[in-house]
Amino acid sequence: MSTPGDGAAEQAAPASSSTETDATAGDIITVTIGATVPTGFEQTAAEEIEEKIGVEARISKDRGRLYFPITTDKLYQIHLLKSVDNLFVVVEENDHYQFKESKEETLEELQQLASKLPWSNALQVWKLNGTLKKRKGYRKGGKAAKVKPSSDETAADNEQQEVPEAVSAADGQTETEASPDPETCAQDSEEGAPKAKILKFRVTCNRAGDKHSFASNEAARDFGGAIQEFFQWKADMTKFDIEVLLNINKEEIVIGIALTEESLHRRNISHFGPTTLRSTLCYGMLRLCKPQASDVILDPMCGTGAIPLEGALEFTSSFYIAGDNNDMAVNRTVNNICHIQRRRADKGSVSGLPIDTVQWDLCNLPMRTSSVDIIITDMPFGKRMGSRKKNWDLYPSCLREMARVCRPGTGKAVLLTQDKKCFSKAVSRMGGLWRKLHTVWVNVGGLHAGVYLLKRTENVFGQTPEDIYEPRETVNTQAEKTDDKELS
């Protein structure tokens, strides 16, 4: 697709350093890809990138971001990553950008920067990425005609197509509506006329640091105005074809072009609940426990089934058991599983998934002792679900029951909670059954939470003092008793 911006991009290239090579169609070039990931799982994402793409990723000082090189002939591999939320190609980055003291000087400098950047390679990657997504049956938004994907790897990407419009956690802005494909628009509106379509764009500024003299919207406005003048593109904040990213973290500045229209973290879920976990966070938790072939993996508080679904799709040699005490949660899990199975059947793949779904009492699981290899779950924080007061009895009780069904000596548990004080006390009370190995601090919906990796001790259940349930002695006021009745 030829655009007015292509010629401008070629003009911009000489402004870069002498090592920058102009990219022409068909050339294989190396570019830097940026990725946003769940905060706290940067190292996990770096390990996945090295495993699947074979390159070393650099973790940014700005938490939740990392960068890695890739050649354009292997660009499709970035869409196989399951730990990243958003992807973008880097136009230029500067670790020690000297911002001016006054706002006017800084904004003027940003305007001048737009015409000096080496846009050519990044724009070529953006166009190549668009053809890859069309080849994969990818479509923007959720209102266009359904397209069957062409490969197994694209199943996850297509699961997000029916998700309604949502707010992006990365930039805090509303994600785009169903945007028309640039080439299709050109054909429909101009009926094959040779005149090229003018691209629509927007600039998104993500800024961190308290020593800047300007606001994020001011930087986006002035930098975007300079881009519009340079490329002769049309600004459109909602139905845009290309999104330019201006990421500023203290003295670091990174300019990029987005390669994903919406976050990839909603890929597997069609029926959402009040505490549905992001699929990318689920993947990080699963990688933390390193599932092996034939492992039995249990999620006793599955909610909408996000964790076992991610596991069944990415770690297919294990078997997953999803359970919850809430019938609505169990129904959502079943619906999400059926949704994935229908997708797989429609494109000719084996539709079955290694998951069983059960409704049960968490503290009295209908499972044999020592029958589970890994337990992985999102525990109630006491915010949207349950209460912090009830957690003081719930956490020790569920840790005890988890220890009963988990294999002594080899069993593991990966547990997510924001109620850190209560969880630490519960683990210390269950010291004869569980040993804490590692903690990853993550951001879950703005809450600072911990992902705890526990190892099952070799002690046989039934032979330790922790096996006897002793409720925490508390003095309940009348108000607390009323609160208990309402929550039960």
C-alpha positions as CSV (number, residue, x, y, z in Angstrom):
1,M,0.0,0.0,0.0
2,S,1.5,3.3,-1.0
3,T,0.8,6.3,1.1
4,P,1.8,10.0,1.1
5,G,3.8,9.2,4.3
6,D,6.1,6.8,2.4
7,G,7.8,9.6,0.5
8,A,8.1,11.6,3.7
9,A,9.6,8.7,5.5
10,E,12.3,8.4,2.9
11,Q,13.1,12.0,3.4
12,A,13.4,11.5,7.2
13,A,15.9,8.7,6.9
14,P,19.0,10.8,6.1
15,A,18.4,12.7,9.3
16,S,19.4,9.6,11.3
17,S,22.9,8.3,12.1
18,S,25.2,7.0,9.3
19,T,24.6,3.5,10.5
20,E,20.9,3.7,9.7
21,T,20.1,1.8,6.4
22,D,17.2,2.7,4.2
23,A,14.8,-0.1,3.9
24,T,13.4,-1.0,0.6
25,A,10.6,-3.4,-0.2
26,G,11.8,-7.0,0.1
27,D,14.9,-6.2,2.2
28,I,15.5,-8.0,5.5
29,I,16.2,-5.5,8.2
30,T,16.7,-5.7,11.9
31,V,14.5,-3.6,14.1
32,T,13.8,-3.2,17.8
33,I,10.4,-4.4,19.1
34,G,9.0,-3.0,22.3
35,A,6.6,-4.9,24.4
36,T,4.4,-4.1,27.4
37,V,4.0,-6.9,29.9
38,P,2.2,-7.4,33.3
39,T,4.3,-5.5,35.8
40,G,6.4,-7.9,37.8
41,F,6.6,-10.5,35.0
42,E,9.3,-8.8,32.9
43,Q,11.8,-11.6,33.5
44,T,9.2,-14.2,32.7
45,A,8.5,-12.5,29.4
46,A,12.2,-12.2,28.6
47,E,12.6,-15.9,29.1
48,E,9.7,-16.6,26.7
49,I,11.2,-14.3,24.1
50,E,14.5,-16.1,24.3
51,E,12.8,-19.5,24.1
52,K,10.5,-18.7,21.2
53,I,12.4,-16.1,19.2
54,G,16.0,-16.9,20.2
55,V,17.0,-13.4,21.1
56,E,17.9,-11.7,24.4
57,A,15.4,-9.1,25.6
58,R,16.4,-6.0,27.5
59,I,14.2,-5.1,30.5
60,S,13.5,-1.4,30.6
61,K,14.0,0.8,33.7
62,D,10.3,1.7,33.2
63,R,8.6,-1.3,34.8
64,G,6.3,-3.4,32.5
65,R,8.3,-2.8,29.3
66,L,11.1,-4.7,27.5
67,Y,12.8,-4.5,24.1
68,F,14.3,-7.1,21.8
69,P,15.7,-7.2,18.2
70,I,14.1,-9.1,15.4
71,T,14.6,-9.4,11.6
72,T,11.6,-8.6,9.4
73,D,11.5,-12.2,8.0
74,K,10.7,-13.4,11.5
75,L,8.3,-10.7,12.4
76,Y,5.4,-13.2,12.6
77,Q,7.0,-14.7,15.7
78,I,6.2,-11.7,17.9
79,H,2.5,-12.7,17.6
80,L,3.2,-16.1,19.1
81,L,4.2,-14.5,22.4
82,K,1.7,-15.1,25.2
83,S,3.3,-13.0,28.0
84,V,3.0,-9.6,26.3
85,D,0.0,-7.2,26.4
86,N,1.0,-4.8,23.5
87,L,3.7,-4.7,20.9
88,F,5.3,-1.7,19.1
89,V,8.2,-1.1,16.7
90,V,10.8,1.4,18.0
91,V,11.5,4.4,15.8
92,E,14.1,5.8,18.2
93,E,15.1,5.7,21.8
94,N,17.2,7.9,24.0
95,D,18.2,6.8,27.6
96,H,19.4,10.3,28.6
97,Y,17.2,12.8,26.8
98,Q,17.9,16.4,28.1
99,F,14.5,18.0,28.5
100,K,14.5,21.8,28.6
101,E,13.6,23.6,31.8
102,S,10.7,25.6,30.3
103,K,7.6,23.9,28.9
104,E,7.7,26.1,25.8
105,E,11.2,25.1,24.9
106,T,10.6,21.4,25.5
107,L,7.4,21.3,23.4
108,E,9.2,23.2,20.6
109,E,12.0,20.7,20.7
110,L,9.5,17.8,20.5
111,Q,8.0,19.4,17.4
112,Q,11.4,19.7,15.7
113,L,12.2,16.1,16.7
114,A,9.3,14.7,14.5
115,S,11.0,15.6,11.2
116,K,14.4,14.3,12.3
117,L,13.5,10.7,13.3
118,P,14.4,7.7,11.1
119,W,10.8,6.6,10.3
120,S,11.5,4.4,7.2
121,N,12.2,1.1,8.8
122,A,9.5,1.4,11.4
123,L,6.9,2.3,8.8
124,Q,7.9,-0.7,6.7
125,V,7.5,-3.0,9.7
126,W,4.1,-1.5,10.4
127,K,2.9,-2.2,6.9
128,L,4.4,-5.7,7.0
129,N,2.7,-6.3,10.3
130,G,-0.6,-5.3,8.7
131,T,-0.3,-7.9,6.0
132,L,0.7,-10.6,8.6
133,K,-2.5,-9.9,10.6
134,K,-4.7,-10.0,7.5
135,R,-3.1,-13.3,6.5
136,K,-3.9,-14.6,10.0
137,G,-7.5,-13.6,9.7
138,Y,-7.0,-10.8,12.2
139,R,-9.5,-8.0,12.2
140,K,-9.9,-4.8,14.2
141,G,-12.6,-4.4,16.8
142,G,-15.5,-6.7,17.0
143,K,-18.0,-5.5,14.4
144,A,-16.6,-6.7,11.1
145,A,-17.5,-10.0,9.4
146,K,-16.2,-13.1,10.9
147,V,-13.0,-14.5,9.3
148,K,-11.7,-18.0,10.0
149,P,-8.1,-18.0,11.2
150,S,-5.6,-20.0,9.1
151,S,-3.2,-21.5,11.7
152,D,-3.3,-22.9,15.2
153,E,-1.2,-20.2,16.6
154,T,-3.8,-17.6,15.8
155,A,-6.6,-19.1,17.9
156,A,-5.6,-17.0,20.9
157,D,-5.6,-13.8,18.9
158,N,-9.0,-14.4,17.5
159,E,-10.6,-15.0,20.9
160,Q,-10.5,-11.3,21.6
161,Q,-12.6,-10.4,18.6
162,E,-15.9,-10.6,20.4
163,V,-14.7,-8.6,23.5
164,P,-16.5,-5.3,23.9
165,E,-14.7,-2.0,23.8
166,A,-12.5,-1.6,26.9
167,V,-10.0,0.7,28.6
168,S,-6.4,-0.1,27.9
169,A,-4.3,-0.5,31.1
170,A,-1.2,0.6,29.3
171,D,-2.2,4.1,28.3
172,G,-5.5,4.7,30.2
173,Q,-7.3,5.6,27.0
174,T,-10.4,4.0,25.5
175,E,-9.4,1.5,22.8
176,T,-10.4,2.0,19.3
177,E,-13.7,1.1,17.7
178,A,-13.7,-1.2,14.7
179,S,-11.3,0.7,12.4
180,P,-11.5,0.1,8.7
181,D,-8.5,-1.6,7.1
182,P,-6.5,1.1,5.1
183,E,-6.4,-0.9,1.9
184,T,-10.0,-1.9,2.1
185,C,-11.0,1.7,2.7
186,A,-9.1,2.9,-0.3
187,Q,-10.8,0.4,-2.5
188,D,-14.3,1.1,-1.1
189,S,-14.2,4.9,-1.0
190,E,-12.2,5.5,-4.1
191,E,-13.3,2.5,-6.1
192,G,-9.9,1.5,-7.2
193,A,-8.7,5.0,-8.1
194,P,-4.9,5.4,-8.3
195,K,-5.0,8.2,-5.7
196,A,-3.5,7.0,-2.4
197,K,-5.5,7.1,0.8
198,I,-4.3,9.6,3.4
199,L,-3.6,7.8,6.6
200,K,-5.3,8.7,9.9
201,F,-3.2,8.7,13.0
202,R,-3.1,9.6,16.6
203,V,-0.3,10.1,19.2
204,T,-0.5,8.5,22.6
205,C,1.9,9.8,25.3
206,N,2.7,7.6,28.3
207,R,4.7,9.7,30.8
208,A,6.3,8.8,34.2
209,G,8.3,11.1,36.4
210,D,7.6,14.2,38.4
211,K,10.3,16.5,37.0
212,H,8.8,17.3,33.6
213,S,7.6,20.8,32.9
214,F,4.8,19.6,30.5
215,A,1.8,17.3,30.7
216,S,1.3,14.2,28.7
217,N,-1.6,15.6,26.6
218,E,0.5,18.7,25.8
219,A,3.4,16.5,24.5
220,A,1.0,14.3,22.5
221,R,-0.7,17.4,21.0
222,D,2.5,19.2,19.9
223,F,4.4,16.1,18.8
224,G,1.3,15.0,16.9
225,G,0.9,18.4,15.2
226,A,4.5,18.2,13.9
227,I,3.9,14.6,12.6
228,Q,0.7,15.8,10.8
229,E,2.6,18.6,9.1
230,F,5.6,16.4,8.2
231,F,3.7,13.4,6.8
232,Q,0.4,15.2,5.7
233,W,-1.5,12.5,7.7
234,K,-5.0,13.3,9.2
235,A,-5.4,13.3,12.9
236,D,-8.2,11.0,14.3
237,M,-8.3,10.0,17.9
238,T,-10.7,7.1,17.4
239,K,-10.8,5.6,13.9
240,F,-7.0,5.8,13.2
241,D,-4.9,3.6,11.0
242,I,-1.6,4.2,12.7
243,E,-0.8,5.0,16.4
244,V,2.4,6.7,17.2
245,L,3.7,6.1,20.8
246,L,5.6,8.7,22.8
247,N,6.9,6.9,25.9
248,I,8.6,9.1,28.5
249,N,10.1,7.8,31.7
250,K,12.1,10.3,33.6
251,E,15.0,11.0,31.3
252,E,14.2,8.1,28.9
253,I,12.2,8.8,25.8
254,V,11.1,6.1,23.3
255,I,9.2,6.8,20.1
256,G,7.4,3.8,18.5
257,I,4.6,2.7,16.2
258,A,2.0,0.4,17.7
259,L,1.7,-3.1,16.2
260,T,-1.4,-4.2,18.2
261,E,-4.8,-2.4,18.1
262,E,-5.9,-3.7,21.5
263,S,-4.2,-5.5,24.4
264,L,-3.7,-9.2,23.9
265,H,-4.5,-10.0,27.5
266,R,-8.2,-10.7,26.8
267,R,-7.6,-13.4,24.2
268,N,-9.3,-16.4,25.8
269,I,-12.3,-15.0,27.6
270,S,-15.8,-14.4,26.2
271,H,-17.8,-14.5,29.5
272,F,-16.2,-12.1,32.1
273,G,-16.7,-12.1,35.8
274,P,-16.0,-9.4,38.5
275,T,-12.4,-10.6,39.0
276,T,-11.3,-12.1,35.7
277,L,-7.5,-12.3,35.4
278,R,-5.7,-11.1,32.4
279,S,-4.5,-14.0,30.2
280,T,-1.0,-12.6,30.1
281,L,-0.9,-12.6,33.9
282,C,-2.2,-16.2,33.9
283,Y,0.5,-17.2,31.5
284,G,3.2,-15.7,33.8
285,M,1.8,-17.6,36.8
286,L,1.8,-20.9,34.8
287,R,5.4,-20.4,33.6
288,L,6.4,-19.8,37.2
289,C,5.4,-23.3,38.2
290,K,6.9,-24.9,35.1
291,P,4.2,-27.5,34.2
292,Q,5.5,-30.9,33.1
293,A,3.9,-33.6,30.9
294,S,1.1,-35.5,32.7
295,D,0.9,-33.0,35.6
296,V,-2.5,-32.6,37.2
297,I,-3.0,-28.9,37.7
298,L,-5.8,-27.6,40.0
299,D,-7.5,-24.2,40.2
300,P,-9.8,-24.5,43.2
301,M,-11.1,-20.9,42.9
302,C,-11.3,-20.7,39.1
303,G,-13.7,-17.8,38.7
304,T,-14.2,-17.6,34.9
305,G,-11.5,-20.2,34.2
306,A,-8.8,-17.9,32.9
307,I,-5.9,-19.8,34.4
308,P,-6.9,-23.4,33.4
309,L,-7.9,-22.1,29.9
310,E,-4.5,-20.5,29.4
311,G,-2.8,-23.6,30.6
312,A,-4.9,-26.0,28.4
313,L,-4.0,-23.9,25.3
314,E,-0.3,-23.3,26.0
315,F,0.8,-26.2,28.2
316,T,-1.2,-28.9,26.5
317,S,0.5,-32.0,28.1
318,S,-0.9,-31.3,31.5
319,F,-4.5,-31.9,32.7
320,Y,-6.5,-29.2,34.4
321,I,-9.3,-29.3,37.0
322,A,-11.2,-26.0,37.4
323,G,-13.6,-25.6,40.4
324,D,-15.5,-22.9,42.3
325,N,-18.1,-22.8,45.0
326,N,-20.2,-20.2,43.0
327,D,-22.5,-21.7,40.4
328,M,-22.3,-18.5,38.3
329,A,-18.5,-18.8,38.2
330,V,-18.7,-22.4,37.2
331,N,-21.2,-21.5,34.4
332,R,-18.9,-18.8,33.1
333,T,-16.0,-21.2,33.0
334,V,-18.0,-23.8,31.1
335,N,-19.1,-21.1,28.6
336,N,-15.6,-19.9,28.1
337,I,-14.4,-23.5,27.5
338,C,-17.2,-24.1,25.0
339,H,-16.4,-20.8,23.2
340,I,-12.8,-22.0,22.7
341,Q,-13.9,-25.4,21.6
342,R,-16.2,-24.0,19.0
343,R,-13.4,-21.8,17.6
344,R,-11.1,-24.7,17.3
345,A,-13.8,-26.9,15.7
346,D,-14.7,-24.2,13.2
347,K,-11.1,-24.1,11.9
348,G,-10.8,-27.9,11.7
349,S,-8.6,-28.4,14.8
350,V,-9.2,-30.9,17.6
351,S,-11.8,-29.1,19.7
352,G,-11.3,-31.0,23.0
353,L,-9.5,-29.3,25.9
354,P,-7.8,-31.2,28.8
355,I,-10.1,-29.5,31.4
356,D,-12.7,-30.7,33.8
357,T,-15.0,-28.3,35.6
358,V,-16.6,-28.9,39.1
359,Q,-18.6,-27.0,41.6
360,W,-17.4,-27.7,45.2
361,D,-16.5,-26.5,48.7
362,L,-13.0,-25.2,48.6
363,C,-12.2,-26.4,52.1
364,N,-13.6,-29.9,51.4
365,L,-12.4,-30.9,47.9
366,P,-13.8,-34.1,46.5
367,M,-10.3,-35.3,45.5
368,R,-8.0,-38.0,46.7
369,T,-5.1,-37.1,49.1
370,S,-1.8,-36.4,47.3
371,S,-3.4,-36.5,43.8
372,V,-2.4,-33.1,42.5
373,D,1.0,-31.9,41.2
374,I,0.4,-28.1,40.9
375,I,-2.2,-25.8,42.5
376,I,-2.5,-22.4,40.9
377,T,-5.3,-19.9,41.7
378,D,-6.3,-16.3,42.2
379,M,-7.3,-16.0,45.9
380,P,-10.0,-13.5,47.1
381,F,-8.4,-10.2,47.9
382,G,-11.2,-9.1,50.2
383,K,-12.0,-6.2,47.8
384,R,-14.5,-7.2,45.1
385,M,-14.9,-10.8,46.5
386,G,-15.2,-11.9,50.1
387,S,-13.8,-9.8,53.0
388,R,-10.4,-9.3,54.6
389,K,-11.9,-10.5,57.9
390,K,-13.1,-13.8,56.5
391,N,-9.7,-14.3,54.8
392,W,-8.2,-14.8,58.3
393,D,-10.1,-18.1,58.5
394,L,-10.3,-18.9,54.8
395,Y,-6.6,-18.7,54.0
396,P,-5.4,-21.2,56.6
397,S,-8.3,-23.6,55.8
398,C,-7.7,-23.6,52.1
399,L,-3.9,-23.9,52.4
400,R,-4.6,-26.9,54.6
401,E,-6.9,-28.5,52.1
402,M,-4.5,-27.7,49.2
403,A,-1.7,-29.4,51.2
404,R,-3.9,-32.5,51.6
405,V,-4.5,-32.9,47.8
406,C,-1.0,-31.8,46.8
407,R,1.8,-34.4,46.4
408,P,4.3,-34.2,49.3
409,G,7.8,-33.3,48.4
410,T,7.2,-32.5,44.7
411,G,3.9,-30.5,44.7
412,K,3.8,-26.7,44.1
413,A,1.4,-23.9,44.5
414,V,1.3,-20.6,42.8
415,L,-1.1,-18.3,44.6
416,L,-2.1,-14.7,43.8
417,T,-3.4,-12.3,46.5
418,Q,-3.3,-8.7,47.5
419,D,-4.1,-9.5,51.2
420,K,-0.4,-9.9,51.9
421,K,-0.4,-9.7,55.7
422,C,-3.1,-12.3,56.0
423,F,-1.5,-14.7,53.5
424,S,1.9,-14.4,55.2
425,K,0.4,-15.3,58.6
426,A,-1.5,-18.2,57.0
427,V,1.7,-19.6,55.4
428,S,3.6,-19.3,58.7
429,R,0.8,-21.2,60.5
430,M,1.1,-23.9,57.8
431,G,4.9,-24.1,58.0
432,G,4.8,-27.9,58.4
433,L,3.0,-28.3,55.1
434,W,4.2,-25.4,52.8
435,R,7.5,-23.6,52.3
436,K,7.6,-20.3,50.5
437,L,10.2,-20.3,47.6
438,H,9.7,-17.1,45.7
439,T,7.4,-14.0,45.4
440,V,6.7,-11.9,42.3
441,W,5.2,-8.5,43.0
442,V,2.6,-7.6,40.4
443,N,0.1,-4.9,39.6
444,V,-3.5,-6.2,39.3
445,G,-6.0,-3.5,38.4
446,G,-4.0,-0.9,40.2
447,L,-3.6,-3.1,43.3
448,H,-0.1,-4.1,44.5
449,A,-0.4,-7.9,44.8
450,G,1.9,-10.8,45.3
451,V,2.3,-14.1,43.3
452,Y,3.6,-16.6,45.8
453,L,5.4,-19.8,44.8
454,L,5.1,-22.4,47.5
455,K,6.6,-25.9,47.7
456,R,4.8,-28.8,49.4
457,T,7.0,-30.2,52.2
458,E,7.7,-33.9,52.5
459,N,5.5,-34.2,55.6
460,V,2.6,-36.6,55.0
461,F,-0.8,-35.0,55.6
462,G,-2.3,-36.1,58.9
463,Q,1.0,-36.3,60.8
464,T,1.6,-32.6,61.5
465,P,0.1,-30.2,64.0
466,E,-1.1,-28.0,61.1
467,D,-3.6,-30.7,60.1
468,I,-5.9,-29.8,63.1
469,Y,-8.1,-26.9,62.3
470,E,-7.9,-24.2,64.9
471,P,-10.0,-21.1,64.0
472,R,-8.4,-17.7,64.7
473,E,-9.6,-16.3,68.0
474,T,-11.2,-12.9,67.4
475,V,-13.5,-10.7,69.4
476,N,-16.4,-10.0,67.1
477,T,-18.4,-6.9,67.6
478,Q,-22.1,-6.9,66.8
479,A,-21.3,-5.0,63.6
480,E,-18.8,-7.7,62.6
481,K,-21.4,-10.4,63.1
482,T,-23.9,-8.6,61.0
483,D,-21.2,-8.2,58.3
484,D,-20.6,-12.0,58.4
485,K,-24.3,-12.8,57.8
486,E,-24.4,-10.4,54.8
487,L,-21.3,-12.0,53.3
488,S,-22.3,-15.6,53.9
